Every structure is written in structure tokens, then in C-alpha cells.
Amino acid sequence: MPGYEIVDYAGGRDPEVAALILTIQREDVGLDVPIEEQPELLDIAAAYRDGAFWVAVAGTDIVGTIGMMRYGDSGVLKKLFVRHDYRGPGGASHGLYDKALQWAAAQRLAAIFLDTPSVATRSHAFYRRRGYRIVSRAELPPTYDFPDRDSVIFKLDLPPVAAVLQHSRSVILEE
């Protein structure tokens, strides 16, 4: 697998990030969600100002994305998308996820939520291997503007900070 680097995203390449996400949603997941229904992609730095957003970069190409929005003592994991040739063990999805988990630990969050389309079964398996469980929409942070689609809601209760990093490393070694 070619090399990549995970970097904090501060803006400037929103059209490229959006194109990657929209392409993967359409071609890999079979969802045609217009950018108008994902307004955070129009100004990523502003949308994630109370959270964080990272990209995986290979050379000059953006090959993966992930974001975390903060809602009180919880985080909402968003936009984990990785180009096909950067997936799998040791791939960018693991590096991006680890970066988000480290951020959550540094912020001392109690839980991470995510919503993912019901048809995205590969994503479901990825999250289940990391200890996420399916929960009802009622458990989401009350101020989270949930996109009302046919989605599955997952939750990961976070252990104390030191255990979060160990959990991440052990899951990767098992894959």
C-alpha cells in the first residue's frame, strides 16, 4: 500500500474533499446524497470549529477523511471515507480513526456516536470490531442535527483516557 500522512485540515481544499466523499458515497455505498444535504462539506473548517477534521494525504492527493464534532461530553464521528487503494489493514482508515480517537481522549469525551447508512454494511463491521454498539436515535446528543435518513446509530462508551489509546492499538493488531 502506498504511503500516506494524516494531517489536521484547516480548509483550502473543500471541493477536493467533497469530491472524494461524494464519489465514495455514490460508487462504493450506492448513495446519491447531494452536497446540498451535506452543508458541512461547503465550509469544513467552519463546520468543525468545535471539533476537528483530518485528511489522509498521499503526495498531493487527499485519499481519506474523518471528522469529529463535539456535543458536550460526547463526540459525533463524521465523514470517514477512504479511497479504495488506501483501505485494509494498515490503511488510511485505521490511521484516520486512531487520530480521531486520540482527539476524543484528549478532549476527555465520555462517548462517541456516529450515524451510518443502513446499506453501509462494511462500515458497520469496521465499527463493531472497535466496540461500537447500535443504539436508538434517542441516545444521540440532543443538539446533534441528525440527518434523517435510513441510518443506523452506533455508540462507543469511552474508557478513561489511557485505556482509549490501548483499545485502539489492540483492535488494529487483531485485524
Buried (B, 14 or more C-beta within 10 A) or exposed (E): EEEBEBEEBEEEBBEEBBBBBBEBBEEBBEBEBEBEEBEBBEEBEEBBEEBBBBBBBBEEBBBBBBBBBBBEEBBBBBBBBBBEEBBEEEBBBBBBBBBBBBBBBEBEBEBBBBBBBEBBEEBBEBBEEBBBEEBEEEEBBEEBEEEEEEBBBBBBEBBEBEEBBEBBEEBBEEE
